[in-house]
Amino acid sequence: MYFFFPIFIFFFTLCSLLYAPCSFAEEPLLVFPHPPGVTSTMLSARDLGIHRVQKGVYSEVWTFEGYTELGEIIRAAVGISEAFPWGSKPVLTAGILKLDGQLLKFNFRPEKEDLRAAEEGMDISLRQSSFQGPSVTGRRNMFELKIQEKELGIFLNLTCLSPGWKPPGDGRLVFGKDQKSYWAISVPCPRVSFEGRVTSATGMKFVKGWGYIDHSYSNIRILDFSRRWISYRVHMPELSLNFLEITATPKYGGQDIALLAMADRNGTRVFPEVKVIHEQMLRDKQTGYEYPKIIRIEARDGNDRINIRLRVQGTINREDGLADLKAAERAIIRMFGISPVGFTFTNMADIKLTLNGKTQDLYSPGIHSLLVIK
């Protein structure tokens, strides 16, 4: 099976459904529990390293997303999950989405012993591929991504321009009455500039642009706690905006959980109040799933505001999350009413920043992703 965001996030816990009972009794969800007034915390070396969770269904993934100067998207992820039917094997996945919608991609499942990851700092490698942070590269604020499998190679130097962060409460969504199940996220770098080269069957080309790095781990199936993910990131010369909205399952109240961070030369700032409005719902003819034509994001921090109006321009990628599973696996999963689809949309964003009493209007074409798990 090939992977591309947001499908690879889903697949890290998809196959465990084949062996898991379903439960629909509503249980509590704690959204990044924290003391009053805390919106985020700085990262430690431990936040970047592997966690190897011992209880629950362990999954962990490090991801990179970049936008080239031409507008192409480069995405890569390396991780491991106990949910896979083939055992706790790691997965390496990478892809390049071109402007015309053509997708170059691959995924690779090596043996468990091929994954080498440090507990302190970011140092992950799978055979000849690696994803490493400043403590390994030896250069302040420098990350390196090296992937070479099959026909596709990605070799990037990434300069982190704003400090990493994680949500408060140790960056965790906490689930259930016993509060022992969780999904945790940290962002080693919310704003990077990158340059390097990409190789494929068509040859080699040099690339440069802007990007983002995150890291998540959990002891709960994504299917168990979420039904929809919307991810939007925009990188401009002066700042980056990183937005994520997760819709919880009915089991955990069905609430929407939103995060918005702004990264610029002064640092990374997480806005504590975020409201999201979906307007003009459209139905995708190929899948039957609905998606919002317009997404309004309203974030507040005291007198400061960020208002974003995303207008969908078109669909450049659509992936069936079950397409490459075996027929028996697809049949069993669909018995539960699960047919995951990942979309990548082009958009036009109207952005209004009100910071320190000054208002600035920005307009930016961009891309956002939607994962529907149903």
N, C-alpha and C positions, 0 to 999 in steps of 0.2 A: 504494500500500500504506500502511495506517496502522501506526503504531508504538506500542508501550507496553512499559515495562520488564517482563521482560528481553528482549523480542523485538527492540527497536531495537539493542541491543548485538550480538545475533547477526547481524542483517541488515547491519551495517556490513562484514561480511566473508563473508556468505553467497554472493553471486553469483559470487565469484571461483572457487568450486568448479567452475563450468561450464568453466573454462579450465585448471584445475590438475591435474597428475598426483597420484595418491595414493601415499604411501610408508608402509610399516608396520614398517620396521626401527627397533628401539628406539634412541633417542639420548638423551644426557644432558639433564637439566633442573636448573638452578641456581636455588634458591628464595631470592630476595632476598639474594644473596651479600654478606657483610659481615664486619667484624672481630668477634671475640668480645665479648659484652656490649652490643652496639649493637642497639636494638629499633626505632628510628625516627629520623628527622631532621626538622629544621624546613624550611619551604619558602623558596625564594628567588623573586624576581619572575619569573625565567626558568621556574620550574616551572609557573607559572600561564599562561604564554603559549603561542602556537602553536609547533610544532616543525618542521613541514614536512620530515619524514623523507625522505631522498633514495634510500635503498637498501631493497629489500624491498617488501612490499605495505603502503603507508602508510595508517593509519587514526588518527583523533584525535577525541575527543568530550568535551564538557563537559556534566555532568548536574546536575539538581536534583531532589530528592525531598522532598516536604513532606506533613505530616499536619495537616489542619485540626482545630479544636476539636470539630467534629461527627464526625470520624473519616474524612472523605473523603481521598483521596490525590491530590496534584497532582504530576505528573512532567513534566519537559521536558528536551530534549537538543538540542544543536547540534553538528555535526561535519562531517567530510569523510573520504572513503575512496577509494582508488584501486581498490577491489575492485568498485565498481558497474559493471554492464554498460553503463550510459549515460555512463560516463566519470567523471572526478574531480569530480563536482558535490557541493556541500555539501547537508546535510539538516537541516531544522528539524522537530522533532516535539514534540508536547505532548498531554497528556491529563489528564482528571479522572475518577477512579473513584469513583462514589458508593456509599453504603452498601448499596444494593439491587443492586449489581453493574452498574448502567448505566454505560457508558463513553462519555464525550465526548472525541473525539480528532481530530487531524488530523496530516498530515505534508506537508511542502512541500520541493520540490527546485528551488531557484533556480539561476541560472547561477553558474559558478565565480567570476566577477568580483564577484558580489554579496556574497561572504564577505569581511569585513574583520576581521583579528585581529592584535593586537600580539604581538610576541615577548617583551616584558617586561610583566608584569602581566596581569590578566584584563580584556580589552577585545575582545569578540567581537560582531559585528553582522551581520545578514542583512536587507537592506532596512530595514523599519521596526522590526524586532525586534532585541533586544540582550540580552547577559548581561555585566555589568560588575562589577569588584571595587573595593576601596577606593581604589586609585590613580587610578581614573577618576571615581568618585562624589565624591571629595574629602572623604569622611567616614570616619573611622577605624572599621574593622570593619564597614563597610556595603557590601552587595552590592545590585544591582538586576537584576531579571529583567523584561523587557518583551517580550511576544509578542502580535502581532496579525496573524493570517492567517485568512482565511475568516470563519467565524462565531465562532471561539473566540479569546478574548483573556485573557492572564494578565499582571497588573501587580502586582509584589510588591517591597516593601522588605524586605531580609533583614539582620538584625543577627547577626554572627558572635559567638558567646559563648565559644568555645574556639579556641585557635590551630590552624592547619592543620598537617599532618604528611604524611610519606610513609614507606613502609617503608625499611629500610636498603638499602645497595647501590644507591643512586640510584633506589630504588623499582621495581626491575625483576625480573621473571622472565626468565631467560636460557636460551635453547634451542639445542640442537644441538652437534655436535662443535666447530664453529668459534666458538661462542658469539657469533654476530653477530645472531641473531634474538632479539627481546625483546618483552615487554608491560610497560608502565610505568604506575603509578598514583600520583597524589598527591591529597590531600584538602584543598582550599582552606579548607573549614570543615566539621568533623564535627558541629557543633551550632549551628543557627541558629534564631532566632525570626523569624517573618515576619508581615506583615500587608499587605493590599492588596485587590484586587478581581479577580473573574473575570467575563467577559462571554461569553454564548453566545446561541443562538437563543431561549432561554427568558428572557433578560434579564440583569441584572447583580446580583451579590451581593458583599458584603464578606466576606473570609476572614482568619483569623489562625491561627497554629499554630506547629509546630516542624518543622525540616527538616535537610537535609544537602546538601553540594555535593561532587562529585568531578570529576576530570579524568584521562583516560587516553589514551595513544597507543602505537602499536605498528608494527612492520614485519613482522608475521607474522599469518596468518589465524587468527581465533579458532577456526574449525573445525579447524585444524591442531593446536592445542595443548589444546583443552578439550572435554569431553563433557557437563559439568553445572555449573551455577552456582546457589548458594543465597545469597540476600541477606536479611539480617534487621537491622532497625534499630528501636530503641525509644527514644522521647524522653519523659522524665519531668521533673517540675519541677526536680529536683536534678541530673540527669545524663542523658547519652545513651550508648547502647551501639551500636556499629557492627560488624557481623559479615559476613564474606564467606568462602565456601568454594568453591574451584574444583577440579573433578576433571579431571586431565590425561588426554589420550588415551593409548592403549597405546603409541603411538610414543614418548611421554616417560614411560613407566613406570606410567601410570595412577594416580599418587599423588594424594591429597587435599591441597590447599594452603589453610590457614585463616588468617584475620586477625581479631583482635578488638581494638578500641580503646574506651576509656572516656573520655568528655569531660565535664568538669564545670567549676565556677567556678575550680578550681585549675589547669586546663590539660587537655591531652590525653595519655593514657597508653596505650601499646601493650603488650599482654601477650605475652611472648616464647614461652610454651608454651601451645598450644591443642590440645585433643583433642576430636574430634567423634564422636558415636555416633548412628547412625540405628537406630531401633527400630520394630517393628510396621509393616513395609512393606505399603502398600495399593496396589491397582491402579486407576487411573482408568478408568472404564468407557468413556468416550468416545474416549480415545486409546490405551489399553492400557499406558501408562507407569506405572511404579511410583514411589511417593513415600513418605517416612517419615511415619507418624502422629505420632511423637515424635522430636524432635532434642534430644540432650543436648550442651551445650557446656561444657567444663571448661577454664578458663584459669588459669594460674599465673604469678606473678612473685614469687619468693622465698616468703615466708609469706603473701602476699596471694593471694586466690582470687576468681574469679567463676564461679559455677555457674548455668547457665540450662537449664531444661527447657521446651521448646516443645511444646505439644500442638495439633495441627491441629483447628480447630473446623469449618471449611467451606471450600469453593472458591468464590471470588467472581469470578474471571476466568480464562479459559482461551483461549489464542490459538494458532492454527495459523500457524507462521512462513512457510508457503508459500502461504497462502490467496489472496493477491492477486498472486502472480506469474503470468506467462503460462503457458499450459498446457504449452508445450514446455519452459520452464524448470523447472516442477515435475516433469515426467517425467524430465528428465535428472538432477536432484538426487536424486530418489527411487531412481534406478538405483544410486546409491551407498549406499542404505540410510539416507539422511538425511531425517528428518521432525521438524523442531524444533517444540517446543511450550513456551510460557511459561505458568506458573501463578501466580496470586496467591491465597494462603491467608490466612484469618483464624486467629489462634491465641490461646491463653492461655499466658502465660509465668510460670513460677515462677523467681524470680531470688534467689540468695543471694550477697551481697557480704561478703567477709571482708577488711577493710582496716585496717591498723594495729592488729590485734588485736581489732577489733570486728566483729561479724557483724550484718547487717541482711537481713531477708527482705522481698522486694518481689513484688507480683503485678500483672501488667499485660496487658490484652488488646492485641493488636497484629496486624500483618500481615507476612508474609514472602513472598518470591518464589522460584520455582524455574524455571530454564531447562534443558530437556533437549535436547541435540543428539545425535541418534542416527542 
